[in-house]
Amino acid sequence: MVRQVALLPAGCQPWNRNVVASSGQHFAYSATLAIYIYKMDRVHKEHRLISIMSEHKKTITSICWCPEKPNHLASSSADGLVIVWDITTQRPVAKLTHKEPVLCID
């Protein structure tokens, strides 16, 4: 019998450590230039894709959920850009540019 023990979603980056995150009913992972947001469908008992967000021009290096606001997700990229997203509106609520690449946010 074959049993799945791991999953690497298409486009996910195994070379960056923090490109998968979960919070409450949400699960997110980032491909090179986009973030895929899934929400748990309690009726069908599976995660369903609810949005794809893309604004970074260089490789996304890290994503992290906001502990105080469950609808906010932060992402960083190799060009030093950090974006805080509102996943409900699928729009950035804040941006910060750093001179160096931001490799990890938490």
C-alpha positions in Angstrom: 0.0 0.0 0.0 1.3 3.5 -0.9 0.8 6.2 1.6 1.5 9.9 1.1 4.0 11.2 3.7 4.8 14.7 2.2 3.7 17.1 -0.4 5.6 19.7 -2.3 3.1 21.9 -4.1 3.8 22.9 -7.7 6.1 26.0 -7.8 6.9 25.8 -4.1 10.5 26.6 -3.2 12.3 23.9 -1.2 15.4 26.1 -1.0 13.7 28.8 1.1 12.7 27.7 4.6 9.6 29.8 5.4 7.5 29.6 2.3 4.7 27.6 3.9 2.5 29.0 6.7 -0.8 28.1 8.4 -3.2 29.9 10.7 -6.6 28.8 12.0 -8.6 27.8 8.9 -6.0 29.1 6.4 -3.0 27.6 4.7 -0.6 29.5 2.4 2.5 28.7 0.4 4.5 30.8 -2.0 5.8 30.0 -5.4 8.6 32.1 -6.8 6.4 35.2 -7.5 3.0 34.4 -6.1 1.3 33.4 -2.8 -1.5 30.8 -2.8 -4.0 31.0 0.0 -6.3 28.1 0.9 -9.1 27.9 3.4 -10.5 24.8 5.1 -13.9 23.8 3.7 -15.5 22.1 6.7 -18.3 20.5 4.6 -15.9 18.7 2.2 -13.1 18.4 4.7 -10.4 19.8 2.4 -8.5 23.1 1.8 -9.8 25.1 -1.2 -7.9 27.7 -3.1 -9.4 31.2 -2.3 -6.8 33.6 -3.7 -3.5 34.0 -5.5 -1.7 37.2 -4.7 1.3 38.5 -6.6 3.1 41.8 -6.4 6.8 40.9 -5.7 9.2 41.4 -8.6 11.9 39.1 -7.2 11.7 35.7 -5.5 9.5 35.5 -2.4 11.8 34.4 0.4 9.4 34.1 3.4 5.8 34.4 4.5 4.3 34.7 7.9 0.7 35.1 9.4 0.0 38.0 11.7 -0.8 36.6 15.2 -3.1 39.5 16.0 -5.0 39.9 12.7 -5.8 36.5 11.2 -6.6 38.0 7.8 -3.1 39.6 7.5 -0.1 37.8 5.9 3.4 39.2 5.5 5.7 38.3 2.7 9.3 39.2 1.9 11.4 39.0 -1.2 15.0 38.9 -2.5 14.8 42.6 -3.5 14.2 43.7 0.1 10.5 44.3 -0.2 8.2 43.3 2.7 4.4 43.4 2.0 1.6 43.0 4.6 -1.4 41.6 2.8 -5.1 41.6 3.7 -6.2 38.2 2.4 -9.9 39.2 2.5 -9.4 42.1 0.0 -6.3 40.5 -1.7 -4.5 43.8 -1.5 -1.4 45.1 0.3 -2.1 47.1 3.5 1.6 48.1 4.1 4.9 47.9 2.3 8.5 48.3 3.5 11.6 48.4 1.3 14.9 47.3 2.8 18.3 47.8 1.2 19.3 44.2 1.5 17.3 41.0 0.6 15.0 39.9 3.4 15.4 36.2 3.8 13.1 35.5 6.8 10.3 37.1 8.6 8.5 35.9 11.7 
